[in-house]
Amino acid sequence: MKQIIDWITGKFQQPLSALFVVLGGLLLLLGIVTSVPLPFAKLEVPDPLRTTAIALGIGFIVFAVLTERSFLMSKPLIEEIPVRDIQARGKDFAAHCDGEMHWFNVPLGRCIPPHFEQFLKPAIDNDRVTRIVFMLDQTVKPTWDQLIAPAVKEAELATRRLPKVTVLFHDFKNVAPVRHNMAFKVININSLRGSKPEAHVFFYDESWMRQVSIKGKNELLPQRMLSVKPGSELFAEIKVLCDSYCFESSHQDPPVVQNGRSAVGTQPGPVPNPAPATDG
């Protein structure tokens, strides 16, 4: 039963839609088999009411689909996450998403203990997350090796499962992946429950980042963030970036992104390194 509810809530973003689907499915089942044993009670429908139960069940499901479609159509594909919600939503997504998570060109401040406990460890502990891939500039490798890799190893050993975190270092300083030095995290990639992917995007800019002292070092933390959904041009560009850089060897030359499409063999001009060596 829990797996069914998890699947339904993963399919529907509007809680009311998920509730109507559950009620509709239950009524349909009662109309077909007349009785359903539940952990807390046994539900039964008299024979004269079976047709009514089936009709109500179909009605609830249709209403849920229409409610969800209306909700998705009215919700913008790109919206800013309120500052007060950034930390809570990051922790909640890590604990409840599934499939793969991709972290591209992100500052490492929130991956360093004690922030590690809120933003990366919940994803490692989440058994529905199959893989966590970091695509980072090679200049932040010392920060990763010294402050994050030990915490990742300890957390993965505690789960008694196979390691799921992969870190890939690239030379980003001569590559212009996107304008304005974008960084992002994508969740629910290749979701096993059919959950919709979502990206959280921010930029290396003073209005988007702030410096804090962590472990005696100045690190960057996002103070503004965008939620980006499939269907937008920005999400298409993000997908191209993930496909371009999410490989095991950093010695390959990934395609350059131009307007959301890859241009194989194009050599971009040099741009400033978006992630300073000491500000992971």
N, C-alpha and C positions, 0 to 999 in steps of 0.2 A: 504493500500500500504506500509506504514512504517513497519507494522508487517512482511510483506512478505520479504522486503529488509533486515530487522533484522535477519530473519530466514536464508536467503541465506548467509549473511555475517558470520553468526555463523557456517554454514556448511563448508565454504571454507576459508582456511587460506591465500590463494593467492588472493589479490584484483583483479587481472586481471581475474581470474577464475569467481569470483562473478559477475564482469561486463559482461562477455560473457554469463553467465546464464541469467541475467536480459534481455539482448538484445535478446537472443535466445527465451526466454519465450514470450517476447513482439511480436516478429515476428511470432511465432507459433499462438499466440492469434489473431493477425491481419489476418493471413492466414485462420483462422477458422471462425471468426465473421466479418471480413472485416473492422470493425471500433472499435476503443477503445477510450472512452472519458477520458482524463487526466485533472488534475487540471489546467494546463496551455495551453492545446490545445486538439484538437480531431484528432487522427491519423486514416487515412483511406488507404486501399489498393484496387486498382481496381481489378475487377474479373480476368482479364487475368494474374495478378501477384500473385494471392493467392497461387498457387502451388510453385512459386519461394520463397515466404515469408516463407512457411512451410519448404521447403528444407533448406533455410538459417538458420531458427530457430533451426532445428535439428542439423545442422552443427556447429552452435555456441555452443550449449549445449555439444555436443560430444567433441569439442575442449576444452571447459572449464574443463570437467572431465579429459581429458588427461593431460591438463596443471597442474591441481591440483595434479593428481597422480604423475606426474614427479617431481613436487615441493616437495611433501611429501617424495618421495623416495630419493631425493637428500639431504634433510635436515636431519642433525644428530638428533638422539633421545635425546642426552645429549649435551648441549652446554653452555658455560659460557656467562652470561649476561655482557656486557661491564659495567665497573664501572660507567661511565658517564650516563648510561641508567637505573640503578637500581631504582632510586627514581621515575623517570618519568613512567617507566613500572609498578611499583607497584601501583601508583596512577591510571594509565590508566586501569589496570586490575580490580581494585576495583570498578571503575566507570562503566565498560562495561561488566563484566562477569555475569553469571547467574547460577541458581541452588545453591548448597551449597559451602561454603568455609570452609576448615579445616586448623587450625593453630596448628601445633604439636611442643611442646617443644621450642617455639620461645622466644627469648629475647623480653622484653616488651618495649624497648626504643621507637620504632616507634608507639606504641599504646598510649603513654603518650602525652597529649597536650603540646606543639602545634603540634607535629608530628601526633597526632590523626586526625587532620583535613585533612591530606593528605593521610593517609594509611588505617584508619579504618572507619572514618565517610563516605567517598564516598561509601563504600560497604553497610553501614547501609541505606544511602539515596537511593541506587540503588534498585528500586522496583522489579528488576528481580532476585535479590539475595534472596533466600528463607530462608536460615539458615546460621549462622556463628558459628562454633564450635571451641572453644579453648581447647586444651588438654595440661595442664601445670603441671610443678612440684609444689608440695604443698608449697615449700619454697618461691615462688613468690606471694603467696596469699596476703600478706600485701601490696605489690606494686599494685596489681590489685585492691584491695578494696579501697585503699586510692587515687590512681591517675587515674585509668581507669574506674572503675565502675560508678562513678558520670558522667563522660563524655558520657559513653555509654547510661546511663539512660536518660540524657538530649537529646541526639541525637535521641533516639528511640521515646521519647515523641513528639519530633518535627515532626516526620514523620506521626503521627496520625495512625500508623498501629500497628499490634501486634508485641511484641518484637521478635527479631530474633537472638540475641546473647546469646549463651550458653557457660559457662566456666566450665570445668571439671578439678578438681585438683587430681593429682595422686602422689603416692610415687614412684618416678623414681630412687631414690638413690640406691636401691638394684636390679634394673632391667637394663639389658643391651639391650635396644630396637634395637640398631644398633651400628655398630662400629663407632668410632670417634665422638660419641655424636652428631648425626645429628639433625637438626631442619629443618622444612619445612612448606610451605603454599601450599595448593592445591586448585585450582579454578575449576569452571564448573563441580562440582560433581552433578550427577542427573540433568543435564542441561535440562531445559524446551524447549530450542531451538535446541537441538542437538549439542551444542558447545562441542568441544573436551576438555577433562580435561588437565591440565598442572600443574606441581609442580615446586615450586621455593625452592631450597635446599641450605643450608649452614651449616657450622660446628662450634662448639665451639672450636676455635683455633685462635691463635694470627694473623695468616695470613688471616683469614676469618672474624674476628670481630675487632671492635675498640671501645674503651671506650669514652663516651662523658658525660658531666655533664648536666643532665636534672632535673629541679626542685630541684637543690642542691644535687642530688644523681648521683653516677657514674652508667651509664647504658650502655648496649652493643648495637651496631648497626652493621648490616652486611655490610662489605665492598667488599665482593665477593659473587657471587650467581650463581647457576646453574639452567638452565631451563631443566626440565626432562619431556619427553613425554611418553604416553602409548606405549608399545612395548619393552621398556627397562627393564632389570632385576631390576634396581633401582626403577623404577616406581611400579613394582609388589611388591617390599618390602614396599614401601610407602603405597600402598593400604592395605596391611596386617596390618600395624601399625594403620592406620585410623580405620579399622574394629575392631582392638583389643581394642583400647582405647576410641572410640567414643560412650560411653554409659553413662547413667545418674548417676550411682553410682560408686564412686571411691573405694568402699570397696570390689569389686570383684577382682579376680585375672585373669587378661587378659593373653592370651597365649603369650609365648615368641617367638620372631621372630628369625628364624634360616634359613639363606640363602633364604629369601623371603617367607618362609612357617611358619605356626604357629605350635609350639610344645606344646600342652596342657599338663600342669602338670610338665613341666621341670622347675627346680629352678636354675636360673643363679647365678653366684657368684657376690659379691658386686663390684660396680665400683664407681668412684668419681661422685658426683652430677654434671651434666653438666651445671646446671644453679644456680650460687651462689645466696644466699638469697637477696642480694642487687643489683644484676645485672640482672634485668628482661629482 
